[in-house]
Amino acid sequence: MTTASVGRVGKPVKTPKHTRREQAAATRDRVIRAAIEVFAEAGYVGARMTDIAGRAGVAVQTVYFVFHTKGELLQACFDHAILGPDGLPPLQQPFIAEISVAESGRDALAAFVRGNTAILSRAAVIKEVAESAPHEPDAAAVVERSERRRRDGLGQVVDQIAERWGLRPGLDATDATDLLLMLSTSGPFLELRRYGWSEAKYAEWLTDTLTRELLG
């Protein structure tokens, strides 16, 4: 159904109506944003679908129709945070191209840290929510899937750095990937933010640490 407003000459001006697909996408986005807030406040176990529906301004039946289970909704929240505003998987985000054209190993790691920090600023809290419920199968599945994808993606980053600049003596690609996974995950990011670190200070620390640990 179209809506109309009055133009300068007093004639109704039709505004474009949204398609059903656009309306559905807007509702889905609103529910995800509301769920991220409720999950962050109440945790995975404490979050109720009725609370999420209320925060989003929709009927709880709508939430179940779109996402079916709380586990599916948690996964959708995580994916939404990881993909970012452009909806791009991490390996298609601009920082990957910056790594490819970097002139030194440190510059490549700095590009990775910039991209990774942007992802963490969106996804760290929802990842913490999932990790805080290890005995909930759906939440555990989100964590397991996330770590598998991260290992695959960061393994590709390590391979590129190793091929172009080499790793420090005695460090193989598998161990380098382990270090990159551990140091760039949400835990240190959130902990240092709680200590009052800015994202810029965190990024500088992580770049220095990765340069020392991976490149020597």
N, C-alpha and C positions, 0 to 999 in steps of 0.2 A: 504494500500500500504506500502510495507516494504522499509526501507532505508538501505543503505550500507555504510560502511566505509572501509578503506584499512588497513589490518593487517600488522604485522611486515614483513611477507614474501611477501607482495604485493598483497595478495588475498583479494577480497572483503569479508567483514565480515558482515553478516546480523544482524541488530538490531531488537529486537522483536517489532512488530507493536502493537499499542493499539487497543483494541476492541472498537466497537461503544459505548458500555456501559461505558468504561473507559473514552473515549473522551467526552461523554455527562456529566459524573460526573465532569470531569475537567472543562468543560465549565460552568457548574452550580456553581461550587466553585468559579471560577473566577468572575462570575457575582455577586455572593453574596458578595465577598470581595470588589468589586468595589462599590456595592450599599451601604455597610456600610460606606465607605469613603464619598460618595456623600450625603447620609442621614445626616451624622455627620456635613458636611459642610453647607448644604443648608436647613436642616430640612425636615420633611415629605412633607409638601406642596410645598416647593421650589424645591425639587429634581425632575428631569425630567428623564423619561426612556431613552431618547436619550443621556443624559449626562452619565447615568450609562452604557449604551451600549458602548459609546465611551471610557470610563475609562476601561472597560473590554476588549476592542478590538474586539467586536462582533457587528453584525448588530442588530438594535433595534428590528427587527422581531424575532430574536433569543431570546431576553429577553422576549418578549410577548409569544413566543411559550412555553418557559419553565415555566414562572410564571403567565402568563395571565393578572394579574393586579398588580398595585403598592402595593396594600394591601397584596397580596399573597407574593410578594417579601419582604416586611417588615417583615412578619411573618417568612419567611425562614431565613432572617438575624438574627432575634431574636433566632430562634431555633438553628441555627449554632453556635451562641455565647454561648448559654446555654449548649449545648451538649459538646462543647470543642473538642480538637483534637482527642479524642478517640471515639467520637460520643455516649457518654453514658448519659442517663437521670440523673439528679442530684441524685436520690435515688439509683442509681447503681454506682456512682462514689466512689473512694476509701475512701473519708472522712467519708462516712456513716459507712463503716466497722470499721473505727477508733473509731467512737462514740460507737459502740457495744462492743469494748474491752477496753474502757477507764476505769481507776481505780477510777476516781472521777468525780463528776458532772462538776467541772471546766475543767478537762481534756477533757470531752466530748464536752463542749462548745467551748473549744479551737480548737478541731478537726473540729467542725462545722464551726467556723470562718475561719479556713484555707481554707476549701472547698468553703465556700460562697465568700470569698475574691477573690479566683481564678475565680469564675464565674462572679463576679462583674467586675473584670478587663477586661473581654471580653464583657460583656453584658450591663453594666451600660449606656454606651453612646447610644446604639441603643434603650434601654428602655426609656431613656430621650427623644429621638426623637419621639417615639410613644406617650409619655405622653404630649408632647408639642403640639399635634394636637387633643385635646379632641372633637372638633366638626367634625372631619373626622371619619365617621363610621368605616372604615377599620382599622384606627390606634387605635381607641377606643376599637375595638374588640380584637386587639393584647394585649392591656393592660389588659382588662378584663380576657382574657384567661390566661395570665401570672399570674395574681393575684390569680385566682382560683387554678391554679396548685401549686403556692407557698404556699397557705394556706393549701392545702392537704398535701404537702410534709413536711412543717414545723410543722404541727400538729402531724405528725408521729414522728418527732424529739422530740417534747415536750413530747409526750406520753412515749417515751422511757426514757427520762431523769426523768420524774415524777415517773415512775415505779421503776427505779433503785435507785434514790437518793432523790426523793421527791422535791416538789416545796416549796418556802418559805411560811410561814403561811399566810393564807388569799388569796392566789393566786390560782385560778383554772386553768385548762388546756386551756380553751377558752381565758381567759385574757392573759395567758402566751404566747399563739400563737399570739395574737394581738401584744404583746410587741416584740416578736421575729420578726414578719413581719415588724413592724415599724422601729426597730433599725437596722435591717440587710438589708434594701432595698437600692436602688441605690442612693437616695438623699443624706444621710449623707456621703456615700462613696465619691461621686463626690465633694461635698462641701468641705470636709476635704482635698481631694487631691488638690483642687484649692487653699486651704490655705497653701499648701506646705507639707502636711503630706505624709510620705512614706506609702506604704502598710503595712509594719511591724508595724509602729506606730499606724495606723488605727486598725490593727488586735489586738494589745495589748489593745487599748482602748475598742474595742467592746467586747473582752473577759471579761475584768474587769466589764464592764457595764452589760452584760448579766448575769454574775455570781451574781452580786449584785441584779439585778432586778428579776431574776428567782429563784435563790437558796437562796438568803439572806445570 
